């Protein structure tokens, strides 16, 4: 389970690992992308 911040709900939401996509930005920084299970807004989280 990944915990990410939803900007629309203004709360931290836990997202199932199956719904999280691991990507990298154009500058090579790792990032997690998911969709909020409550409102459907895209959520992102930078990782190390």
C-alpha positions as CSV (number, residue, x, y, z in Angstrom):
1,X,0.0,0.0,0.0
2,X,1.3,3.4,-1.0
3,X,0.3,6.6,0.8
4,X,-0.1,9.6,-1.4
5,X,-1.5,13.1,-1.0
6,X,-4.6,14.0,-3.0
7,X,-4.7,17.7,-3.9
8,X,-8.4,17.8,-4.5
9,X,-9.4,15.9,-1.3
10,X,-6.6,17.6,0.6
11,X,-6.0,14.3,2.5
12,X,-3.5,11.5,2.4
13,X,-5.0,8.4,0.7
14,X,-3.7,4.9,0.7
15,X,-3.6,3.3,-2.8
16,X,-3.3,-0.4,-3.6
17,X,0.1,-1.4,-5.0
18,X,-1.6,-2.8,-8.1
19,X,-2.9,0.7,-9.0
20,X,0.5,2.5,-8.6
21,X,2.7,3.1,-11.7
22,X,6.4,3.6,-11.2
23,X,7.9,6.0,-13.7
24,X,10.8,8.4,-14.0
25,X,10.6,12.1,-14.9
26,X,12.4,13.7,-17.8
27,X,15.3,14.5,-15.5
28,X,15.5,10.9,-14.3
29,X,13.9,11.3,-10.9
30,X,11.7,8.4,-9.7
31,X,8.0,9.1,-9.3
32,X,4.9,7.2,-8.4
33,X,1.6,7.9,-10.2
34,X,-1.9,6.8,-9.2
35,X,-5.5,7.8,-9.2
36,X,-7.4,8.8,-6.0
37,X,-9.9,6.0,-5.1
38,X,-12.4,8.6,-3.8
39,X,-12.5,11.4,-6.3
40,X,-10.6,10.1,-9.3
41,X,-7.9,12.8,-9.4
42,X,-4.4,12.0,-10.6
43,X,-1.9,11.8,-7.7
44,X,1.9,11.9,-7.9
45,X,4.6,11.3,-5.3
46,X,8.4,11.7,-5.7
47,X,10.5,9.0,-4.3
48,X,14.2,8.5,-3.6
